[in-house]
Amino acid sequence: MLMLSVFLAIFRALHNLAIWALARSLNMPEPLVHDTGVFVVAQVQTIENRIGKALCPMRLLRRLRSWFH
């Protein structure tokens, strides 16, 4: 359990350092960089879900069968 808490503490510190470094390099406030990252992740997840539905093997099989019937 101790290793997990140490790992999480190191991960949080590295995460904060990465956000700070990116914010400094882009000359933007840190909260804006963080919120923009959250927004981008949400948009990518939405696109992946939409594409995943369209490329579902069962759905593609039904569409293929309907073309030949």
Number of C-alpha atoms within 10 A of each C-alpha: 6 7 8 9 10 11 12 12 12 12 12 12 11 12 12 14 12 12 18 18 13 16 17 13 9 11 10 12 13 17 12 12 18 15 11 12 13 11 12 11 12 12 12 11 12 12 12 12 12 11 11 11 13 11 12 10 11 10 12 13 11 10 11 11 10 9 7 6 5
